[in-house]
């Protein structure tokens, strides 16, 4: 298969084999969305701060402009897009720092699991719903902007 024929997104294995998913179509609702969003944002902030400190050693300052590029790509990816970073105005080192941050954050929704009891003896673990991830990204963006305006 040529590289041009590879789809940007793929369907889960169950859908390919069975023609449709045998998993419930409705994911369980997050009980306390506000508290959970705060937890997720705190986790994301920690990752951003780690990358910011590492980038400073390379004389790269990850400011609002750079973070907004990463957040926009994460939002696009969560909506089913490619999540391409707009790095035309950045050199190789800056681009590398932004790519590394994106690569770590894009995996976060699958690293945060929610427990769903499916029967008295079994439990299923669900990754974060893309819509909730986008909601968290929106809140993160607002929090960063409010921190910038308070400085």
C-alpha positions in Angstrom: 0.0 0.0 0.0 1.4 3.3 -0.9 1.8 6.0 1.7 -0.9 8.1 0.0 -3.5 5.4 0.6 -2.9 5.1 4.4 -5.9 6.7 6.1 -5.3 9.5 8.6 -7.5 7.8 11.1 -8.5 4.2 11.6 -11.4 2.4 13.1 -11.0 0.3 16.2 -10.1 -3.4 15.7 -13.6 -4.6 16.8 -15.3 -2.5 14.2 -13.0 -3.8 11.5 -13.6 -7.5 12.4 -17.2 -7.4 13.4 -18.4 -4.6 11.1 -19.6 -2.7 14.2 -18.4 -2.3 17.7 -19.7 -4.8 20.4 -18.8 -2.3 23.1 -21.5 -0.1 24.6 -21.8 3.1 22.5 -22.4 5.3 25.5 -19.4 5.8 27.8 -20.2 6.4 31.5 -20.7 9.9 32.6 -17.9 11.4 34.7 -19.5 11.9 38.1 -17.7 15.2 39.1 -16.6 16.8 35.9 -15.3 20.0 37.5 -13.1 18.1 40.0 -11.9 15.7 37.3 -11.1 18.5 34.9 -9.1 20.2 37.6 -7.2 16.9 38.1 -6.5 16.6 34.4 -5.4 20.2 34.0 -3.0 19.9 37.0 -1.5 16.8 35.3 -1.2 18.7 32.0 0.4 21.7 33.8 3.0 19.4 35.3 3.9 18.0 31.9 4.1 21.5 30.4 6.3 22.7 33.3 8.7 19.7 32.8 9.0 20.5 29.1 9.4 24.2 29.8 12.3 23.6 32.1 14.0 21.2 29.7 13.4 23.7 26.8 15.0 26.6 28.8 18.2 24.5 28.9 18.2 24.7 25.1 17.5 28.5 25.2 13.9 27.9 24.1 11.1 29.7 26.0 7.8 27.9 25.7 5.5 30.9 26.1 1.8 31.4 25.3 2.3 31.6 21.6 4.1 28.2 21.6 1.6 26.6 24.0 -1.3 27.8 21.8 0.1 26.0 18.8 0.3 22.8 20.8 -3.2 23.2 22.3 -4.6 23.9 18.8 -3.0 20.7 17.4 -4.2 18.7 20.4 -7.7 20.0 19.9 -7.6 19.2 16.2 -6.3 15.6 16.9 -9.1 15.1 19.5 -11.7 16.0 16.8 -10.3 13.3 14.5 -7.8 15.5 12.6 -4.1 15.0 12.1 -3.1 17.3 14.9 -0.5 19.1 12.8 1.7 21.7 14.6 2.0 25.0 12.7 5.8 25.4 13.0 6.7 27.5 10.0 8.2 30.3 12.1 10.3 28.1 14.3 13.8 26.7 14.0 14.7 23.0 14.4 15.4 23.2 18.1 12.2 25.1 18.9 10.2 22.7 16.6 11.7 19.7 18.4 10.7 21.1 21.8 7.1 21.8 20.6 6.9 18.3 19.0 8.1 16.6 22.1 5.5 18.4 24.2 2.7 17.6 21.7 3.8 13.9 21.5 3.6 13.6 25.3 0.3 15.4 25.7 -1.5 13.7 22.8 -1.1 10.4 24.7 -2.7 11.7 27.9 -6.3 10.9 27.1 -5.4 7.2 26.8 -3.3 7.4 30.0 -6.2 8.6 32.1 -8.5 5.7 32.7 -12.0 5.5 34.1 -13.3 2.3 35.8 -16.7 1.0 34.6 -18.1 -2.1 36.4 -19.6 -4.3 33.7 -20.9 -7.0 36.0 -20.4 -8.0 39.6 -17.1 -9.8 38.8 -15.7 -7.7 35.9 -14.5 -4.2 35.3 -13.8 -2.3 32.2 -11.3 0.6 31.9 -12.2 3.4 29.5 -9.8 6.0 28.3 -10.9 9.7 28.4 -13.6 10.7 26.1 -12.4 13.1 23.3 -15.1 15.6 24.1 -14.0 15.8 27.8 -10.4 16.1 26.7 -11.3 19.1 24.5 -13.2 20.6 27.4 -10.0 20.2 29.5 -7.9 21.8 26.8 -10.4 24.8 26.7 -10.1 25.2 30.5 -6.3 24.9 30.3 -6.2 27.6 27.7 -8.4 29.9 29.8 -6.3 29.3 32.9 -3.1 30.0 31.1 -4.5 33.2 29.6 -5.8 34.3 33.1 -2.3 33.7 34.6 -0.7 35.7 31.8 -3.1 38.7 32.3 -2.5 38.6 36.1 1.3 39.0 35.6 
